[in-house]
C-alpha cells in the first residue's frame, strides 16, 4: 500500500513539473510531508524500495537513465525518509547499508546508513551480515570523491577492521586484530566496544565527549587487561614496519585510552612508539601527534630521549609535535621557526618574480599574435591545467596586480 501511495505521489508530481528537474527544488516540502505522513512501520520498507529504484534508474547504460527527474525524485525521497526518522532493527539496518546507493557522494543521506547500523548494534558485537553489508556499501561509494563520502568510507573501513576475515597483512596492528579475534567472546567484544569509540577528527587529543564515553568503555574492559595487552602490542621491531590509515586510527585510540590512566602506568609503554621506524610515515602522523600531546600535557621529564626523537623526526609534520618541541627545546624551536619564515619569504619573492615574467611573456604573445590578453590568459590557464592535471578553474592565472610588473 505504501508503494501505491508513493506511485500516486510521484505520478502527480511528474505531471506538474514535466521534464524539468529544476522544478523539484520547490517541491521538497511536499516530499517531507509525504515521508512524515507514512506510518513508522512503512518507512523502512519504502526506503529500501527507493534505494533499489534509485540504483536501477541511475545505472549507466540503462534505458531508464534518460529519466533524470525520476532519479532526483527517488534521491529526495530517500533523504526525506531519513530526515523523518527511522529506528531499524539489526536486520533492517543491514539491508539499508547493503542497498544504499549514491551517485555523487554528496548530501546528508550518505552517512545515516552507517549511523543507523551503529545504533542497531549498540552494546552488541558486529555480525558477519553487517560486515558483508559494510563491504557492499564501501564498494558503492568507491568511485565517489566528496569529503562526505571520504569520511564515510573511513568509518566503513573501521567496521571492516573488526571482521575476522579481514585481518590486515603486514600492518603494525595485525597482531592486535588477530589477538582480539582469538579471545573469549566476552573479552573480544569488550575490546571491540572499546575500539568502536572513534572519531574522524585529526586532532592529537580526544574531545570532552570522547573522554567521557571513553572512561566508561575502559572501565568495562578493565585497566589491568588494557595495560597487559598494550604491553604486548606496542613493540619496537628491528625493521621498518607498515601501518595502514585504518590501523593508525586504532593505534591512536590506544594512546588516547592510555591518557585516561596514570602516566606512570601507560607512558612507559606508549613512548616505545617514538622509536618505531615506519615504512611510510604519513599514516602514522596522527599516532605520533597523539603521543606528543600526551607527553606535553603530562608534564613529564622522564622520557627525554623519546621526546627528542619525536621532535627531531616529526616537528614539520605535526602541530602537536611542534608544541612539544617549543616546551622542551625552546631555543631550537625558535631557530627552526625563523629558518622556516626565511624560506617562505624567499619562496614568495621567487614566485612573484616568476609571475611577473609570465605576465610579461603573455602580453608579448598577445602583441605578436593580435590576440586579446584575456584569450591568452585563458590559454595559459588551460595549458597549466593539463600539465598539473587540475581543472582550469583551479589553476591561478598571474594578473598584472599580482605580478607587480609587465605591460598592458
C-alpha positions in Angstrom: 0.0 0.0 0.0 2.8 2.4 0.8 4.3 1.8 -2.7 0.9 2.6 -4.3 0.8 5.8 -2.3 4.3 6.7 -3.5 3.5 5.9 -7.1 0.4 8.2 -7.0 2.5 10.9 -5.4 5.3 10.5 -8.0 2.8 10.5 -10.9 1.1 13.6 -9.7 4.4 15.4 -9.2 5.8 14.5 -12.6 2.7 15.8 -14.3 3.1 19.1 -12.5 6.8 19.7 -13.3 7.1 17.9 -16.6 10.7 17.1 -17.6 12.3 20.0 -15.7 14.5 18.7 -12.7 14.9 22.3 -11.5 11.3 22.4 -10.5 11.9 19.8 -7.8 13.6 22.3 -5.5 10.2 24.0 -4.8 8.6 20.6 -4.0 10.9 19.3 -1.3 8.5 20.3 1.4 5.9 18.0 -0.1 8.4 15.1 -0.1 9.0 15.8 3.6 5.2 15.9 4.4 4.8 12.6 2.5 7.6 10.9 4.4 6.3 12.2 7.8 2.8 11.0 6.9 3.9 7.5 6.4 3.3 5.0 9.2 6.6 4.4 11.1 6.4 0.7 10.1 6.3 1.7 6.4 9.3 4.0 6.3 12.0 1.4 6.2 10.3 -0.8 3.5 9.7 2.2 1.3 13.3 3.4 1.9 14.7 0.1 0.7 12.4 0.2 -2.3 13.6 3.7 -3.0 17.2 2.6 -2.8 16.6 -0.2 -5.3 14.7 2.1 -7.8 17.3 4.9 -7.4 20.1 2.4 -8.2 18.2 0.9 -11.2 17.3 4.3 -12.7 20.8 5.6 -12.2 22.5 2.6 -13.9 24.9 3.6 -16.6 23.7 2.4 -20.0 20.2 1.6 -18.6 17.3 2.7 -20.7 15.9 4.4 -17.7 18.9 6.6 -17.2 17.2 9.1 -19.5 14.7 9.9 -16.8 16.7 12.3 -14.6 13.6 13.7 -12.9 12.6 10.4 -11.5 16.2 9.8 -10.4 16.1 13.1 -8.5 12.7 12.2 -7.0 14.0 9.0 -5.5 17.0 10.8 -4.2 14.8 13.4 -2.4 12.5 10.6 -1.1 15.5 8.8 0.5 16.6 12.0 2.2 13.1 12.8 3.3 12.5 9.4 4.9 15.9 9.5 6.7 15.1 13.0 8.0 11.6 11.9 9.1 13.3 9.4 11.4 13.5 5.6 11.4 14.6 3.0 14.0 15.6 -0.1 12.1 16.4 -3.4 13.9 19.7 -5.1 13.1 18.3 -7.0 10.1 16.8 -3.8 8.6 20.0 -1.8 9.3 22.0 -4.4 7.5 19.6 -4.2 4.5 19.8 -0.4 4.5 23.6 -0.4 4.5 23.8 -3.0 1.7 21.2 -1.4 -0.6 22.2 2.2 -0.1 23.1 4.0 -3.3 24.6 7.3 -4.2 25.7 8.8 -7.5 28.0 11.6 -6.2 28.6 11.0 -2.5 27.3 14.5 -1.5 24.4 15.3 0.7 23.0 14.5 4.1 21.9 10.9 3.2 25.4 9.4 2.8 26.3 9.0 6.5 23.0 7.9 8.0 23.2 4.2 6.8 26.4 3.8 8.9 25.0 5.7 11.9 21.8 3.6 11.8 23.9 0.4 11.7 25.9 1.5 14.7 22.8 2.3 16.6 21.2 -1.0 15.8 24.4 -2.8 17.0 24.9 -0.7 20.1 26.2 -2.8 23.0 26.1 -5.8 20.6 29.0 -7.4 18.6 29.1 -6.8 14.9 27.7 -9.7 12.8 29.0 -11.3 9.6 26.0 -9.9 7.8 26.9 -6.4 8.9 30.5 -6.9 7.6 29.2 -8.0 4.2 26.8 -5.1 4.0 29.6 -2.7 5.0 31.8 -4.1 2.3 28.9 -3.6 -0.2 28.3 0.0 0.8 32.0 0.7 0.6 32.1 -0.6 -2.9 29.1 1.5 -3.8 30.9 4.6 -2.6 34.3 3.7 -4.1 34.0 5.9 -7.2 32.9 9.0 -5.2 35.4 11.7 -4.2 33.5 14.1 -2.0 34.7 14.9 1.5 31.5 13.5 2.9 32.0 10.2 1.1 35.6 10.0 2.1 34.7 10.3 5.8 32.0 7.7 5.5 34.4 5.3 3.7 36.8 5.8 6.5 34.1 4.8 9.0 33.3 1.7 6.9 36.9 0.7 7.0 36.8 0.9 10.8 33.9 -1.5 10.9 35.7 -3.9 8.5 38.8 -3.8 10.6 36.9 -5.9 13.2 36.0 -8.6 10.6 38.0 -11.7 11.5 38.1 -12.5 7.7 39.8 -9.1 7.1 43.0 -9.1 9.2 45.4 -6.6 7.7 48.6 -8.0 6.2 51.9 -6.7 7.4 50.3 -3.9 9.4 51.6 -2.9 12.8 48.1 -3.6 14.2 47.8 -7.1 12.6 48.7 -8.9 15.8 46.2 -6.7 17.7 43.5 -7.8 15.3 44.4 -11.5 15.5 44.7 -11.5 19.3 41.2 -9.9 19.7 39.7 -12.5 17.3 41.2 -15.3 19.3 39.9 -14.1 22.7 37.0 -15.4 24.6 33.8 -13.9 23.1 33.0 -11.7 26.1 36.5 -10.2 26.3 36.7 -9.9 22.5 33.5 -7.8 22.5 34.8 -5.6 25.3 37.8 -4.8 23.1 35.7 -4.3 20.1 33.4 -2.0 22.0 36.4 0.0 23.3 37.8 0.4 19.8 34.5 1.3 18.2 34.6 4.6 20.0 36.5 6.5 17.4 36.3 9.9 15.6 37.2 11.2 12.1 38.9 14.3 13.8 42.5 14.9 13.1 43.4 16.5 16.5 46.0 15.0 18.7 43.6 14.7 21.7 40.2 13.3 22.2 37.4 15.8 22.9 35.4 16.1 26.1 32.6 13.9 24.7 35.1 11.2 23.7 36.8 11.3 27.1 33.5 10.9 29.0 32.4 7.8 27.0 36.0 6.5 26.8 36.2 6.2 30.5 33.1 4.1 30.6 34.3 1.7 28.0 37.7 1.4 29.5 36.2 0.6 32.9 34.1 -2.1 31.2 37.3 -3.7 29.9 39.4 -3.1 33.0 42.7 -1.3 33.3 44.8 -4.4 34.0 43.6 -6.1 30.8 44.2 -3.0 28.8 47.8 -2.5 30.1 48.7 -6.2 29.7 47.6 -6.2 26.1 49.1 -2.7 25.4 52.5 -4.1 26.6 52.2 -7.0 24.1 51.1 -4.9 21.2 53.3 -1.8 21.4 56.7 -3.1 20.4 59.8 -1.8 18.5 60.6 -4.1 15.6 64.1 -4.2 14.3 63.0 -3.5 10.7 60.8 -0.8 9.3 57.1 -1.6 9.6 53.9 -0.7 7.7 50.8 0.9 9.2 47.7 1.4 7.2 45.4 4.5 7.6 42.8 2.3 9.3 45.4 0.7 11.6 46.7 4.1 12.6 43.2 5.1 13.8 43.2 2.2 16.2 46.7 2.8 17.3 45.9 6.4 18.1 42.9 5.1 20.1 45.3 3.1 22.3 47.2 6.3 23.0 44.0 8.2 23.9 42.9 5.5 26.2 46.3 5.4 27.7 45.9 9.1 28.6 42.9 8.1 30.8 45.3 6.1 33.1 48.0 7.4 35.4 51.1 8.4 33.3 53.4 6.1 35.3 51.3 3.1 34.1 50.8 3.8 30.4 53.5 6.2 29.2 56.5 3.8 29.7 54.7 1.5 27.2 53.4 4.1 24.8 56.7 6.0 24.4 58.0 3.0 22.6 56.2 4.3 19.5 58.7 7.1 19.3 61.4 4.6 18.3 59.3 2.6 15.7 60.6 3.1 12.2 57.7 3.4 9.8 57.9 2.2 6.2 55.6 5.0 5.2 55.5 7.7 7.9 52.4 9.6 6.7 49.7 7.3 8.1 51.5 7.3 11.5 51.4 11.1 11.9 48.1 11.0 13.8 49.6 8.4 16.2 52.7 10.5 16.9 50.6 13.6 17.3 48.5 11.9 20.0 51.7 10.7 21.7 53.2 14.2 21.5 50.0 15.7 23.1 50.2 13.1 25.9 53.8 13.8 26.6 53.2 17.6 26.6 50.2 17.6 28.8 51.6 15.0 31.3 54.4 17.4 32.1 56.9 14.6 32.5 60.6 14.9 32.0 61.3 11.2 32.3 61.3 10.4 28.6 63.8 12.9 27.2 65.3 10.6 24.6 61.9 9.7 23.2 60.8 13.3 23.2 64.0 14.3 21.4 63.4 11.5 18.8 59.9 12.7 18.2 60.8 16.3 17.8 63.7 15.6 15.5 61.7 13.4 13.1 58.2 14.9 13.2 58.2 18.6 14.1 57.4 19.6 10.5 54.7 17.1 10.2 52.6 17.8 13.3 51.4 20.9 15.2 51.4 18.8 18.4 55.0 17.8 18.0 55.9 21.5 17.3 54.2 22.4 20.6 56.1 19.7 22.4 59.3 21.0 20.9 58.6 24.5 22.0 58.4 23.4 25.6 61.4 21.0 25.7 63.7 22.7 23.1 62.6 26.3 23.0 65.8 27.7 21.5 66.0 25.2 18.7 62.3 25.7 18.1 62.7 29.4 17.7 65.7 28.9 15.3 63.6 26.5 13.2 60.7 28.9 13.0 63.0 31.7 11.9 64.5 29.5 9.2 61.1 28.4 8.0 60.0 32.1 7.8 63.0 32.9 5.8 62.4 30.1 3.4 58.8 31.1 3.0 59.9 34.7 2.3 62.4 33.7 -0.4 59.8 31.3 -2.0 57.3 34.1 -2.1 59.8 36.5 -3.7 60.7 33.9 -6.3 57.0 33.3 -7.1 56.3 37.0 -7.5 59.3 37.3 -9.9 58.2 34.3 -11.9 54.6 35.7 -12.1 55.9 39.0 -13.4 57.9 37.2 -16.1 55.0 35.1 -17.0 52.6 38.1 -17.3 55.1 40.0 -19.5 55.5 36.9 -21.7 51.8 36.6 -22.1 51.5 40.3 -23.1 54.3 39.8 -25.6 52.4 36.8 -27.1 49.2 38.9 -27.3 51.1 41.7 -29.0 52.7 39.4 -31.6 49.5 37.4 -32.4 46.9 40.1 -32.0 45.0 38.0 -29.5 43.2 39.7 -26.7 45.0 39.4 -23.5 42.1 37.6 -21.9 42.2 34.9 -24.6 46.0 34.4 -23.9 45.4 34.2 -20.2 42.7 31.5 -20.8 45.2 29.6 -22.9 47.7 29.8 -20.0 45.1 28.5 -17.6 44.1 25.5 -19.8 47.8 24.7 -20.5 48.7 24.7 -16.8 45.6 22.7 -16.0 46.7 20.0 -18.4 50.2 20.0 -17.1 49.1 19.8 -13.5 46.1 17.5 -14.1 43.7 20.0 -12.5 40.5 21.7 -13.7 41.1 25.0 -15.4 39.1 26.8 -12.8 41.5 25.6 -10.1 44.7 27.0 -11.8 45.6 30.5 -10.7 46.5 32.9 -13.5 49.0 35.7 -12.9 47.4 39.1 -13.1 49.1 42.4 -13.6 48.5 43.4 -10.0 49.9 40.1 -8.6 52.8 40.2 -10.9 54.0 43.6 -9.9 55.4 44.2 -13.4 54.6 43.8 -17.1 52.8 45.8 -19.8 49.2 46.2 -20.5 
